[in-house]
Amino acid sequence: MGLQGTTTSEWFNRGRDALVDGVSSGFRYWGDNDTLVIDRGEGAYVFDMDGNRYIDYQLGFGPVILGHGEPTVASAVAEAALAGTTFAMTSAREIEAAEKVKAAVGYVDALRFTNTGTEATMHALRLARAYTGRELFVKFEGAYHGAHDYVLFTTAGSPLDALGSRRSPVPFQVSSGVPEAIRSLVRTVPYNDLEAMERLLRDEGHRISSLLIEPMLGNCFGLMPEAGYLEGLRLLCDEYGVLLIFDEVKTGFRMALGGAQEVFGVTADLGTFAKSMGNGFPVAAVGGKQDVMDAWAQGGVTQAGTYSGNGVAVAAASATIGLLATGEPLARVAAVGSALMDGIDKICADRGVAVQVIGHPSMIGVFFGDEAPSDFRDTAKHDEELYSAVIMGMIGRGVMPVDDGLEPWFTSAAHSDEDVALTLQAFDESLGEALG
Ligand code: PMP
């Protein structure tokens, strides 16, 4: 018996005849008996086809910061849909949304919209290569930046024994079908290791276009940067003429209105945004400093997209940013996240379980281990078996953290105090059960 009830199972089997494995994104396939089919979302909850309610901390892997079906965003989207969405020309709605992004994120002088985070990082990397005239880029071990060929190296979940030494890391290719030639353009380094970055730039800085970094690892427990790390990267980038790209697809409009750069006070040259910018609608952007963005204006560097800036997407962005800019939703996210973090800490202390509750109240990592991890290699010290047992216990009790052992839990402004209490109760009971 898996997670599927009778009706959900029927829908999954029907879905499997049309969609490969019954899903539209590989990460959603949890196995033949555990892959859920969702009927609807409402605030902090999702409901499966059997009517089972789950308090949702996946939130679509992050975007749904205001809760599912938030009415202001839904109305703005409905209005935009009725006005036509795709014109092969700029719309007023698009300009208004761009102004809102600019106002929210300090270092964005100019931007262009895309539809997904994958497109945004793909375009940011090309822009960086074109701007610097250099072909290589650096990515950080354990980080995910989308599904295009350049970034499918050493993402979270890569086998730790395939990464080579810390001194001389080997980029691990996580998918078949990525051309072998691409590997020669990627350099991987451990996160939070300034010396490793310095060594790499000393050796190859003149060939490196950019560092593509999630300022906190929103795809790997929500690992946080150690004091001085991001500042150190900024200085190194300046010294070697390398662009610093913050991938704020998860952190943007979630950690704070101005994203990670507002929280950490470090300014990137380019940023990529998506997820919480549109509360679940497919809208993303690449933005940054004027002289870098001008590389697009000067021509010769391709950026295009039929649906980029479409009416529905930008209406969702404007409405979402408008609400976030009031400060209330993110204050609620912080309160919910802090209560969960404190509660999990206390439950584990009471039960004598070593835990490190890491990350940020908007993106929480629960790491079962004696010491706080500082990079992806440290995830070897996480008790994944215990974690997995606890998560499955919670899902069985109607609470849905991300089932993937390395993905943080996302909080929303729609979670109530009662949801937090139920979540902590489910965590406590599931932990007790897992410990036996
Ligand atoms: N960058 C980061 C940091 C992400 O977390 C993700 C998605 N999880 C992406 C890029 C890719 O975004 P999308 O799934 O919208 O293509």
Boltz pocket constraint, residues with backbone or C-beta under 6 A from the ligand:
constraints:
  - pocket:
      binder: B
      contacts: [[A, 61], [A, 115], [A, 116], [A, 117], [A, 118], [A, 119], [A, 121], [A, 144], [A, 145], [A, 146], [A, 147], [A, 214], [A, 218], [A, 219], [A, 247], [A, 248], [A, 249], [A, 250], [A, 274]]
      max_distance: 6.0
